[in-house]
């Protein structure tokens, strides 16, 4: 930001986005195993991505988990947060 005045000095927005992960880091220190930790990280990533794409994480995961068993492998990317459209009920 010293050489380009268009860049903001503060990064409060991103700090607020990562705060829940930073606060819970000590609480999540013991996930049970390395694989459990990797799975937890993947789920947290999906939740945060859903939020950033304007979706309710609960509704997103509920819909995706219901559709996942019948989704064709060639169309699996349609369930990613940035491409997801909810099913009508």
N, CA, C and O of each residue as an XYZ file, in Angstrom:
356
protein
N       0.813     -1.194      0.000
C       0.000      0.000      0.000
C       0.853      1.254      0.000
O       0.325      2.352     -0.177
N       2.133      1.124      0.190
C       3.010      2.292      0.161
C       3.159      2.799     -1.270
O       3.190      4.007     -1.504
N       3.249      1.880     -2.225
C       3.452      2.271     -3.616
C       2.142      2.405     -4.393
O       2.134      2.972     -5.485
N       1.061      1.906     -3.864
C      -0.226      1.972     -4.547
C      -1.290      2.410     -3.550
O      -1.674      1.639     -2.671
N      -1.764      3.639     -3.681
C      -2.723      4.210     -2.737
C      -4.106      3.602     -2.810
O      -4.938      3.877     -1.945
N      -4.380      2.786     -3.812
C      -5.696      2.158     -3.927
C      -5.866      0.985     -2.973
O      -6.993      0.574     -2.697
N      -4.775      0.446     -2.472
C      -4.852     -0.704     -1.576
C      -5.218     -0.257     -0.167
O      -4.630      0.691      0.352
N      -6.178     -0.927      0.453
C      -6.553     -0.545      1.819
C      -5.474     -0.947      2.826
O      -4.813     -1.974      2.674
N      -5.314     -0.129      3.839
C      -4.329     -0.425      4.882
C      -4.859     -1.533      5.794
O      -4.114     -2.427      6.197
N      -6.138     -1.464      6.108
C      -6.730     -2.439      7.030
C      -7.222     -3.669      6.269
O      -7.633     -3.579      5.112
N      -7.171     -4.796      6.931
C      -7.718     -6.027      6.352
C      -8.742     -6.635      7.313
O      -8.771     -7.849      7.518
N      -9.579     -5.778      7.897
C     -10.562     -6.226      8.881
C     -11.514     -7.273      8.320
O     -11.898     -8.203      9.030
N     -11.897     -7.133      7.058
C     -12.850     -8.078      6.486
C     -12.301     -9.499      6.531
O     -12.987    -10.414      6.988
N     -11.079     -9.691      6.067
C     -10.512    -11.040      6.051
C     -10.242    -11.532      7.471
O     -10.386    -12.721      7.754
N      -9.853    -10.628      8.360
C      -9.642    -11.029      9.755
C     -10.941    -11.546     10.364
O     -10.934    -12.533     11.099
N     -12.047    -10.887     10.062
C     -13.337    -11.339     10.580
C     -13.757    -12.674      9.971
O     -14.451    -13.457     10.619
N     -13.347    -12.936      8.744
C     -13.695    -14.195      8.101
C     -12.954    -15.380      8.718
O     -13.512    -16.472      8.815
N     -11.706    -15.178      9.133
C     -10.925    -16.293      9.672
C     -10.967    -16.379     11.196
O     -10.420    -17.314     11.781
N     -11.608    -15.414     11.833
C     -11.655    -15.402     13.296
C     -12.217    -16.690     13.901
O     -11.618    -17.204     14.845
N     -13.341    -17.245     13.409
C     -13.848    -18.488     14.018
C     -12.831    -19.624     13.980
O     -12.724    -20.395     14.934
N     -12.096    -19.729     12.897
C     -11.077    -20.785     12.817
C      -9.943    -20.518     13.781
O      -9.434    -21.441     14.418
N      -9.544    -19.264     13.894
C      -8.439    -18.929     14.789
C      -8.831    -19.130     16.253
O      -8.026    -19.614     17.049
N     -10.046    -18.768     16.608
C     -10.497    -18.925     17.993
C     -10.624    -20.405     18.357
O     -10.261    -20.811     19.461
N     -11.142    -21.206     17.425
C     -11.351    -22.614     17.719
C     -10.129    -23.488     17.563
O     -10.179    -24.681     17.863
N      -9.032    -22.918     17.101
C      -7.846    -23.732     16.810
C      -7.418    -24.589     17.999
O      -7.140    -25.776     17.826
N      -7.359    -24.024     19.184
C      -6.964    -24.808     20.359
C      -8.021    -25.843     20.732
O      -7.691    -26.926     21.215
N      -9.279    -25.512     20.509
C     -10.341    -26.468     20.812
C     -10.304    -27.666     19.877
O     -10.709    -28.767     20.251
N      -9.821    -27.452     18.667
C      -9.799    -28.517     17.670
C      -8.431    -29.164     17.558
O      -8.154    -29.870     16.589
N      -7.583    -28.932     18.531
C      -6.211    -29.420     18.470
C      -6.161    -30.940     18.336
O      -5.297    -31.476     17.642
N      -7.070    -31.621     18.989
C      -7.062    -33.080     18.962
C      -8.298    -33.576     18.217
O      -9.395    -33.623     18.774
N      -8.109    -33.938     16.974
C      -9.215    -34.414     16.142
C      -9.337    -35.926     16.194
O     -10.271    -36.483     15.617
N      -8.423    -36.602     16.865
C      -8.463    -38.052     16.962
C      -7.380    -38.713     16.142
O      -6.737    -39.655     16.605
N      -7.169    -38.232     14.929
C      -6.134    -38.786     14.061
C      -5.848    -37.789     12.945
O      -6.556    -36.794     12.789
N      -4.824    -38.061     12.189
C      -4.480    -37.194     11.065
C      -5.612    -37.173     10.038
O      -5.978    -36.109      9.537
N      -6.161    -38.336      9.729
C      -7.258    -38.399      8.748
C      -8.493    -37.661      9.240
O      -9.179    -37.005      8.455
N      -8.780    -37.762     10.530
C      -9.929    -37.045     11.083
C      -9.715    -35.541     10.977
O     -10.649    -34.797     10.675
N      -8.498    -35.097     11.221
C      -8.177    -33.678     11.082
C      -8.327    -33.200      9.649
O      -8.822    -32.099      9.408
N      -7.902    -34.022      8.697
C      -8.037    -33.664      7.283
C      -9.506    -33.599      6.875
O      -9.904    -32.720      6.110
N     -10.298    -34.518      7.380
C     -11.736    -34.503      7.075
C     -12.408    -33.277      7.682
O     -13.238    -32.635      7.040
N     -12.047    -32.956      8.918
C     -12.614    -31.773      9.568
C     -12.245    -30.512      8.790
O     -13.077    -29.620      8.625
N     -11.006    -30.436      8.313
C     -10.570    -29.278      7.530
C     -11.358    -29.176      6.229
O     -11.711    -28.074      5.807
N     -11.638    -30.305      5.589
C     -12.415    -30.293      4.346
C     -13.837    -29.798      4.596
O     -14.366    -29.009      3.813
N     -14.455    -30.256      5.677
C     -15.815    -29.824      6.002
C     -15.835    -28.336      6.331
O     -16.723    -27.616      5.875
N     -14.865    -27.867      7.118
C     -14.803    -26.440      7.448
C     -14.590    -25.595      6.198
O     -15.129    -24.494      6.087
N     -13.807    -26.109      5.263
C     -13.582    -25.404      4.003
C     -14.878    -25.296      3.201
O     -15.168    -24.244      2.631
N     -15.657    -26.377      3.153
C     -16.942    -26.334      2.454
C     -17.905    -25.347      3.110
O     -18.611    -24.610      2.423
N     -17.929    -25.337      4.431
C     -18.811    -24.421      5.152
C     -18.429    -22.977      4.865
O     -19.295    -22.151      4.577
N     -17.149    -22.669      4.941
C     -16.690    -21.300      4.695
C     -16.925    -20.902      3.237
O     -17.298    -19.761      2.964
N     -16.713    -21.827      2.300
C     -16.960    -21.536      0.884
C     -18.443    -21.282      0.627
O     -18.799    -20.402     -0.156
N     -19.299    -22.049      1.284
C     -20.737    -21.828      1.138
C     -21.112    -20.438      1.638
O     -21.890    -19.738      0.989
N     -20.572    -20.033      2.775
C     -20.841    -18.693      3.304
C     -20.377    -17.615      2.339
O     -21.106    -16.658      2.079
N     -19.161    -17.765      1.804
C     -18.617    -16.765      0.891
C     -19.415    -16.670     -0.406
O     -19.402    -15.632     -1.067
N     -20.103    -17.739     -0.770
C     -20.927    -17.726     -1.977
C     -22.380    -17.369     -1.682
O     -23.238    -17.485     -2.557
N     -22.661    -16.935     -0.455
C     -23.985    -16.453     -0.089
C     -25.005    -17.528      0.230
O     -26.208    -17.264      0.205
N     -24.550    -18.729      0.529
C     -25.460    -19.830      0.853
C     -25.515    -20.048      2.361
O     -24.555    -19.766      3.079
N     -26.649    -20.551      2.825
C     -26.767    -20.997      4.206
C     -26.035    -22.338      4.295
O     -26.441    -23.292      3.633
N     -24.964    -22.438      5.096
C     -24.178    -23.679      5.141
C     -25.001    -24.916      5.488
O     -24.763    -25.988      4.932
N     -25.955    -24.785      6.390
C     -26.777    -25.935      6.771
C     -27.594    -26.432      5.580
O     -27.608    -27.627      5.284
N     -28.274    -25.508      4.898
C     -29.088    -25.887      3.741
C     -28.214    -26.443      2.621
O     -28.596    -27.396      1.942
N     -27.042    -25.843      2.432
C     -26.125    -26.313      1.394
C     -25.697    -27.756      1.666
O     -25.820    -28.617      0.795
N     -25.195    -28.019      2.875
C     -24.721    -29.369      3.194
C     -25.856    -30.389      3.193
O     -25.672    -31.523      2.752
N     -27.028    -29.991      3.684
C     -28.173    -30.900      3.699
C     -28.542    -31.311      2.273
O     -28.788    -32.487      2.008
N     -28.581    -30.357      1.371
C     -28.929    -30.648     -0.016
C     -27.841    -31.463     -0.709
O     -28.138    -32.434     -1.405
N     -26.595    -31.073     -0.522
C     -25.489    -31.766     -1.189
C     -25.375    -33.208     -0.695
O     -25.190    -34.121     -1.500
N     -25.482    -33.423      0.599
C     -25.369    -34.784      1.130
C     -26.533    -35.667      0.681
O     -26.370    -36.879      0.539
N     -27.699    -35.074      0.458
C     -28.838    -35.845     -0.038
C     -28.662    -36.201     -1.514
O     -29.075    -37.279     -1.941
N     -28.058    -35.311     -2.293
C     -27.894    -35.536     -3.728
C     -26.638    -36.327     -4.078
O     -26.567    -36.931     -5.149
N     -25.672    -36.332     -3.209
C     -24.373    -36.932     -3.510
C     -24.445    -38.403     -3.935
O     -23.768    -38.769     -4.896
N     -25.225    -39.262     -3.275
C     -25.236    -40.678     -3.673
C     -25.741    -40.934     -5.093
O     -25.359    -41.929     -5.709
N     -26.584    -40.060     -5.617
C     -27.149    -40.279     -6.949
C     -26.544    -39.373     -8.016
O     -26.905    -39.471     -9.189
N     -25.638    -38.503     -7.624
C     -25.018    -37.567     -8.575
C     -24.026    -38.308     -9.469
O     -23.219    -39.097     -8.976
N     -24.079    -38.064    -10.765
C     -23.127    -38.680    -11.689
C     -21.739    -38.107    -11.441
O     -21.596    -36.926    -11.126
N     -20.724    -38.939    -11.581
C     -19.350    -38.481    -11.378
C     -18.986    -37.333    -12.308
O     -18.234    -36.438    -11.922
N     -19.504    -37.348    -13.513
C     -19.184    -36.293    -14.471
C     -19.837    -34.960    -14.111
O     -19.455    -33.920    -14.647
N     -20.814    -34.980    -13.214
C     -21.529    -33.759    -12.828
C     -21.283    -33.379    -11.369
O     -21.987    -32.529    -10.825
N     -20.305    -33.991    -10.743
C     -20.077    -33.768     -9.311
C     -19.687    -32.318     -9.014
O     -19.943    -31.822     -7.917
N     -19.068    -31.638     -9.984
C     -18.653    -30.256     -9.755
C     -19.843    -29.311     -9.608
O     -19.675    -28.186     -9.138
N     -21.042    -29.743    -10.001
C     -22.239    -28.927     -9.821
C     -22.600    -28.769     -8.345
O     -23.391    -27.893     -7.993
N     -22.034    -29.601     -7.488
C     -22.328    -29.533     -6.054
C     -21.351    -28.642     -5.294
O     -21.513    -28.439     -4.091
N     -20.350    -28.113     -5.972
C     -19.412    -27.201     -5.314
C     -20.119    -25.888     -4.996
O     -21.017    -25.482     -5.733
N     -19.730    -25.218     -3.917
C     -20.453    -24.020     -3.478
C     -20.615    -22.932     -4.545
O     -21.658    -22.279     -4.594
N     -19.626    -22.728     -5.385
C     -19.733    -21.647     -6.370
C     -20.600    -22.016     -7.577
O     -20.911    -21.145     -8.389
N     -20.997    -23.287     -7.713
C     -21.844    -23.714     -8.830
C     -23.182    -24.287     -8.369
O     -24.035    -24.598     -9.200
N     -23.375    -24.428     -7.076
C     -24.545    -25.106     -6.520
C     -25.816    -24.285     -6.697
O     -25.828    -23.072     -6.484
N     -26.870    -24.963     -7.087
C     -28.211    -24.381     -7.064
C     -29.093    -25.343     -6.277
O     -29.085    -26.545     -6.543
N     -29.849    -24.832     -5.317
C     -30.654    -25.722     -4.474
C     -31.744    -26.427     -5.275
O     -32.264    -25.892     -6.254
N     -32.074    -27.625     -4.842
C     -33.176    -28.347     -5.476
C     -34.483    -27.773     -4.962
O     -34.569    -27.345     -3.811
N     -35.486    -27.764     -5.801
C     -36.800    -27.277     -5.372
C     -37.570    -28.427     -4.760
O     -37.518    -29.558     -5.242
N     -38.281    -28.124     -3.700
C     -39.026    -29.181     -3.006
C     -40.498    -28.918     -3.047
O     -41.280    -29.704     -2.512
